[in-house]
């Protein structure tokens, strides 16, 4: 087992310095919000009757979490993780294309199809083909000037969607709300950063508890997307299997699956993300679910992030804690947290067989 209190050992494993990206999270949020405060969206965008946010992986979770904050919005806001577009997309739909690298094929395909159906398109990336196509299709494009893996640029990706929804009057977020949230995130960071010993560091303690187990993340409401984010971070940072479930849906199926295999309790560790903004019935469901887990002698822990005056402050703290937790789990697993070689391999294999989705056939070699 690696020593998560040994800074030199951490540096040895983290040769790409993912820790620095995690530490810069509050600055990402601050800079992105400041940049968007100087931007104005085309007037026609506010006339949209629906919003579709397209992306994959680390470039998709931002849209899902932001949409969870806007559940009371006057128009539907849908997160889309696939090729193509839903059939209901039309001239009244605002399509947002999120691809940090700018080269992910699913959102690129979505952009090409969206350009045929609507003139309300926002794209954002750090460059790549998405930036090129955005000029071709004359979209509103925001370039992220930050070098990292998509999951490590969450501050930019998430706050971009939050800023867009605010400008469309679909979210009530003030500059003071953002400032307060950043202050709270920085305060949390001091408590869970790498130089804080395990005995006083809740993120390290949680990583130690879950080491050797399969973490399953439960969440509800505004933290449902955060549960997926934690799961993805464990997959990509710690190179470990992990899954997530959402309340109340998990109470209608997942709870029934805790009986087998017979040694299940030796294999899984459930982490319950709880929010003070949850529906009261979902809070009750969470507490009863924890009781059931304890009765079944299944290892579990409950996480609540306070003080959280706004859902934004709670989400940012929960995401930041999850980043540190998965990072420490990577160190305990004695793996380098940043590279994701298996996904790189898959993309290279896909690139060997290019396919034109719009035409429904392979791209002919020139």
Buried (B, 14 or more C-beta within 10 A) or exposed (E): EBEBBEEEBBEEBBEBBBBEBBBBBBEBBBBBBEBBEEEEBEEEBEEBEBBBBBBBBBBBBBBBBBBBBBEEBEBEBBBBBEBBBEEEBEEBBBBBBBBBBBBBBBBBBBBBBBBEBBBBBBBBBBBBBBBEBBEEBEBBBBBBEBEBBBBBBBBBBBBBBBBBBBBBEBBEBEEEBBEBBBEBBBEBBEEBBBEBEBEEBBBBBBBBBBBEBBBBBBBBBBBBBBBBBBBBBBBBBBBBBBBBBBBEEBBEEBBEEBEEEEEBBEEBBBBBBBBBBBEEEBBEBBEEBBEEBEEEEBBBBBBBBEEBEBBBBBBBBBBBBBBBBBBBBBBBBEBBBBBBEEEEEEBEEEEEEEBEBEEEEEEEEE
